Amino acid sequence: MIYVTVGTQLPFSRLIKAINDCAAEKGYEVFAQIGPDDGDYPAIRTEAFVSPAEADTLIQKADLVVAHAGMGTIITASQYGKPLIVMPRQFRFGEHRNDHQVATAKRFCDFPNIEVVESDEALTVAIGRFLDSASDTSYQQASQFAPKEFTDALKELLSD
């Protein structure tokens, strides 16, 4: 199952339409949290909003997570070792007030479980690539705790 989330603040119809079209063409099972979006997406299951606990469960169960460049989803997918495709909202399409999501996504493009895409075509290719290699690939789960070296250095800095 592919879990798609756009967060709670804004719709992201470009992403949801691309996912719907891809699912219709390829037959993928998709559950999408679409926010305040009144579009018609017949090839996928949608809910405007899910609770944080439900989102956590959906990420755990997903074979692949697709999302806007929201830090909560990036962190949670990484904690569970899930492959993640990030498609940032873009100012030029009127999807956000600036391009902070593009900047955020670029910071994660070198992570082994994350692929950043900017177009419908790149999204479809990335989904196929992740799902085709899903049985061959596992991703290390990110710790929810900072490394000991970091916390020791922070303690030393604060004790001065």
Residue pairs with C-beta under 8 A, 6 or more apart in sequence:
1 29
1 30
1 31
1 61
1 62
1 63
2 19
2 23
2 28
2 29
2 30
2 31
2 62
2 63
2 64
2 65
2 66
2 127
2 131
3 30
3 31
3 32
3 33
3 58
3 59
3 61
3 62
3 64
3 65
3 66
4 15
4 16
4 19
4 30
4 31
4 32
4 33
4 34
4 44
4 65
4 66
4 67
5 32
5 33
5 50
5 55
5 65
5 66
5 67
5 68
5 70
5 73
6 12
6 15
6 16
6 32
6 33
6 34
6 35
6 37
6 67
6 68
7 35
7 67
7 68
7 70
7 72
7 73
8 35
8 49
9 35
10 35
10 36
10 89
10 95
10 96
11 34
11 35
11 36
11 37
11 39
12 34
12 35
12 37
12 68
12 89
12 95
13 37
13 39
14 87
14 93
14 95
14 120
15 66
15 68
15 87
15 123
16 32
16 34
16 37
16 39
16 41
16 44
16 46
17 39
17 41
17 120
18 87
18 120
18 123
18 124
19 30
19 32
19 41
19 44
19 66
19 123
20 30
20 41
20 42
20 43
20 44
21 43
21 120
22 28
22 120
22 123
22 124
22 127
23 29
23 30
23 43
23 44
24 42
24 43
25 124
26 124
26 127
26 128
28 127
28 131
30 43
30 44
30 45
31 44
31 45
31 46
31 47
31 58
32 41
32 44
32 45
32 46
32 47
33 46
33 47
33 48
33 49
33 50
33 55
33 58
34 41
34 46
34 47
34 48
35 48
35 49
36 48
37 48
50 58
55 73
55 76
56 76
59 65
59 73
59 76
59 77
59 80
59 82
60 80
60 82
62 82
63 83
63 131
63 134
64 82
64 83
64 84
64 85
64 127
64 130
64 131
64 134
65 73
65 77
65 82
65 83
65 84
65 85
66 84
66 85
66 86
66 87
66 123
66 127
67 73
67 74
67 77
67 84
67 85
67 86
67 87
68 86
68 87
68 88
68 89
68 101
69 86
69 87
69 88
69 89
69 101
69 102
69 104
69 105
69 108
70 101
71 104
73 84
74 84
74 86
74 104
74 108
74 114
75 142
77 83
77 84
77 113
77 114
78 84
78 111
78 113
78 114
78 139
78 141
78 142
79 141
79 142
79 143
79 144
80 141
81 113
81 138
81 139
81 140
81 141
81 142
82 113
82 139
83 113
83 114
83 115
83 130
83 134
83 137
83 139
84 113
84 114
84 115
85 114
85 115
85 116
85 117
85 123
85 126
85 127
85 130
86 105
86 108
86 114
86 115
86 116
86 117
87 116
87 117
87 118
87 123
88 99
88 101
88 102
88 104
88 105
88 116
88 118
89 95
89 96
89 101
90 96
90 99
90 101
90 102
90 118
91 97
91 98
91 99
91 102
102 118
105 116
106 116
108 114
108 116
109 115
109 116
112 139
112 140
113 139
115 126
115 129
115 130
117 123
117 126
146 154
